[in-house]
Structure formats: structure tokens, C-alpha cells
Amino acid sequence: MNYEECIEKVLVSEEEIKAAVERLAGEIERDFKDSDKKLLLIGILKGSVVFMADILKKLNIPLETDYIKVSSYGGTSSSGHIKLKAEPDREDLSEYNVVVIEDILDTGNTLSWLLGHLKDDLNATTVKLCVLFNKPSRRKKEVKIDYEGFEIPDEFIVGYGLDYNELYRNLPYVGVLKPFVYEG
């Protein structure tokens, strides 16, 4: 079976994603172009890889990159149990303004914890959040979004880095997965 047979509908097209990436990169650049602190973009593995790569290509300011791996998902929903699988390479972020790059903000449990960890435990000067997709109907913890691509309904989406069981990340658009794929 090919991917297209598993997609119910395209929710956000490749062109819409490109426009959002351009807009978000412009906002980040405006906010940090005159800062006296270093800029560090931290991508959350694995879902943000495609999004972060596209953001990086649009930024024309000095910056560093890093990744963190944290998980709270099992199947199609958040388990509520946060597992830190990989820290940033830097143990002290006091010389940095940090922008966390994430594919989707769902319940807020993981990102709420992570943003606090970067600020309180790793001493980042500032911590801002850039999410491509915001799903507010599922929010359990309030999380401030500084840079938002799209607000989306509560549907199970894949593509552009988002996966189901490690599949569909390579779709150039974001689509709603047909229920038969994950229900049975």
C-alpha cells in the first residue's frame, strides 16, 4: 500500500508550509538580529528535523544548532510520562537565547517541562518556542507559543516530519491519516 492510500485529506499543502516557514524565520530573525547573546536553535528529535532544516535555510543571522530528544508518545496519543532521551551538547546555556523548534504542540505536557528545563536547569537567557502546528483543543498545560505556523483541529496528522510508527515523515505536505491505519 502506498502513502496516498492512507491519507484521508491534505490538511496543509507543501506551498502553505513553505510560506509559513518563510514567515516564521523572518519573525525569529527580526527578534534576534541585534541581540548581544548567541542564538541557539534546539530541535526536538525526531519530528522537528524537516521543519528545523527549512527554518535554518531561511535565517540570515549567526546561530548555532543543537537537538534534544524527549518523548511522551505511545501510538497516537501522549502517555503523559516524559522521558528525556538526549540533552543538548551544552550543559550551560547562560550565554544563549534559545529558540526551541517543534513540529506540533498537543497536550503541552512535554513542552511545558522542556521549556522549564532549558530555562531553570540549563540557565538559558531566554527560551522561545516555535511550533509549526498548534492543536489547542488537546491542551492540558498552558504553553506560550512565540512563533506559530498553523492552528489545527484535533485530527491525527502525518507528513513533513510528523509520523505514525516512524512512517510518513517524508511526505512534503501534512495530511490526516485514515483511521484504518492506526485502529486496526
C-alpha positions as CSV (number, residue, x, y, z in Angstrom):
1,M,0.0,0.0,0.0
2,N,1.4,3.5,-0.8
3,Y,1.2,6.5,1.4
4,E,-1.5,8.3,-0.6
5,E,-4.0,5.4,0.1
6,C,-3.5,6.1,3.8
7,I,-4.2,9.8,3.7
8,E,-7.8,10.9,4.2
9,K,-7.1,14.5,3.1
10,V,-4.3,17.1,2.8
11,L,-4.6,19.4,5.8
12,V,-1.7,21.8,5.0
13,S,-0.1,21.8,1.5
14,E,3.6,22.0,0.7
15,E,3.1,25.5,-0.6
16,E,1.4,26.6,2.7
17,I,4.2,25.1,4.7
18,K,6.8,26.9,2.7
19,A,5.1,30.2,3.2
20,A,4.8,29.6,7.0
21,V,8.5,28.7,7.2
22,E,9.4,31.9,5.5
23,R,7.2,33.9,7.8
24,L,8.4,32.2,11.0
25,A,12.1,32.6,10.0
26,G,11.5,36.3,9.4
27,E,10.0,36.7,12.8
28,I,12.9,34.9,14.5
29,E,15.4,36.9,12.6
30,R,13.7,40.2,13.5
31,D,13.7,39.2,17.2
32,F,17.4,38.2,17.4
33,K,19.3,40.1,14.7
34,D,20.5,42.7,17.2
35,S,21.0,40.6,20.3
36,D,24.3,40.6,22.2
37,K,23.7,36.9,23.2
38,K,24.3,33.9,20.9
39,L,21.3,32.3,19.3
40,L,20.8,28.6,19.7
41,L,18.1,26.7,17.8
42,I,17.2,23.4,19.5
43,G,15.2,21.0,17.5
44,I,13.2,18.3,19.2
45,L,14.0,14.9,17.7
46,K,12.7,13.4,15.6
47,G,9.6,15.2,14.3
48,S,11.2,18.7,14.0
49,V,14.1,17.7,11.8
50,V,12.4,18.7,8.4
51,F,10.9,21.9,9.9
52,M,14.2,22.9,11.5
53,A,16.2,22.3,8.4
54,D,13.9,24.5,6.4
55,I,13.9,27.3,9.1
56,L,17.7,27.2,9.1
57,K,17.9,27.7,5.4
58,K,15.9,30.9,5.7
59,L,17.7,32.5,8.6
60,N,20.5,35.0,7.7
61,I,21.9,35.7,11.2
62,P,24.6,34.0,13.2
63,L,23.3,31.0,15.1
64,E,24.2,27.6,16.5
65,T,22.1,24.4,16.4
66,D,21.5,21.5,18.7
67,Y,19.0,18.8,19.3
68,I,17.2,17.3,22.2
69,K,15.3,14.0,22.3
70,V,12.3,13.8,24.6
71,S,9.3,11.6,24.4
72,S,5.8,11.2,25.8
73,Y,4.1,9.5,23.0
74,G,2.9,5.9,22.6
75,G,0.9,5.2,19.4
76,T,-1.4,8.1,18.6
77,S,-1.6,9.9,21.9
78,S,0.6,11.3,24.7
79,S,1.3,8.9,27.5
80,G,1.8,11.8,30.0
81,H,5.2,10.3,31.0
82,I,8.1,12.4,29.9
83,K,11.3,10.7,29.0
84,L,14.5,12.7,28.3
85,K,16.5,10.6,25.9
86,A,19.2,13.1,24.9
87,E,20.3,16.5,26.3
88,P,21.7,19.4,24.3
89,D,25.5,19.2,23.9
90,R,26.0,22.3,26.0
91,E,25.5,21.9,29.8
92,D,25.2,25.7,30.4
93,L,23.1,27.8,28.2
94,S,23.6,31.1,30.1
95,E,25.3,32.7,27.0
96,Y,22.4,31.8,24.7
97,N,19.0,32.9,23.6
98,V,17.3,29.6,22.8
99,V,14.5,29.0,20.3
100,V,13.0,25.5,20.6
101,I,11.8,24.2,17.2
102,E,9.0,21.7,17.4
103,D,6.6,20.2,14.9
104,I,3.5,20.1,17.0
105,L,2.2,21.4,20.3
106,D,-0.5,19.0,21.5
107,T,-1.2,18.5,25.3
108,G,1.6,20.8,26.3
109,N,3.0,18.3,28.9
110,T,6.3,17.7,27.2
111,L,7.0,21.2,26.0
112,S,6.0,22.8,29.3
113,W,8.5,20.6,31.1
114,L,11.2,21.1,28.4
115,L,11.0,24.9,28.3
116,G,11.3,25.0,32.1
117,H,14.3,22.6,32.0
118,L,16.1,24.7,29.5
119,K,15.5,27.9,31.5
120,D,15.8,26.7,35.0
121,D,18.2,23.8,34.8
122,L,20.4,24.8,31.9
123,N,20.2,28.5,32.6
124,A,19.2,29.8,29.1
125,T,19.0,33.6,28.9
126,T,15.7,33.4,27.1
127,V,13.7,30.5,25.8
128,K,11.2,30.9,23.0
129,L,9.0,28.3,21.3
130,C,8.5,27.9,17.6
131,V,5.9,25.3,16.6
132,L,4.6,24.6,13.1
133,F,1.3,23.1,14.3
134,N,-0.7,24.1,17.3
135,K,-3.5,21.8,18.4
136,P,-5.1,23.8,21.3
137,S,-8.2,21.6,21.7
138,R,-5.9,18.9,23.3
139,R,-4.0,21.3,25.7
140,K,-3.6,20.2,29.3
141,K,-0.9,22.6,30.2
142,E,-0.6,26.2,29.1
143,V,2.5,26.8,27.0
144,K,3.4,30.2,25.4
145,I,4.0,30.0,21.7
146,D,6.2,32.7,20.4
147,Y,6.2,31.6,16.7
148,E,3.3,29.6,15.4
149,G,2.7,28.2,11.9
150,F,-0.8,26.9,12.0
151,E,-3.6,26.2,14.4
152,I,-5.1,22.9,13.5
153,P,-8.1,20.7,14.6
154,D,-7.8,17.6,16.7
155,E,-7.0,15.2,13.9
156,F,-4.2,12.7,13.6
157,I,-1.8,14.2,11.2
158,V,1.4,12.9,9.4
159,G,3.9,14.3,7.0
160,Y,6.6,16.9,6.9
161,G,8.4,15.2,9.9
162,L,5.3,14.0,11.7
163,D,5.0,10.3,11.9
164,Y,2.9,7.3,12.8
165,N,5.1,4.4,13.9
166,E,8.1,6.1,12.2
167,L,6.3,6.3,8.8
168,Y,5.0,9.2,6.7
169,R,7.7,11.7,7.9
170,N,8.9,12.1,4.3
171,L,5.6,13.4,2.9
172,P,6.1,17.0,1.7
173,Y,2.6,18.1,3.0
174,V,0.7,17.3,6.1
175,G,-2.3,15.1,5.8
176,V,-4.9,13.4,8.0
177,L,-4.2,9.7,8.4
178,K,-7.1,7.4,7.7
179,P,-8.3,5.7,10.9
180,F,-7.9,2.2,9.4
181,V,-4.1,2.7,9.6
182,Y,-3.9,3.1,13.4
183,E,-7.1,1.5,14.5
184,G,-6.6,-1.9,13.3
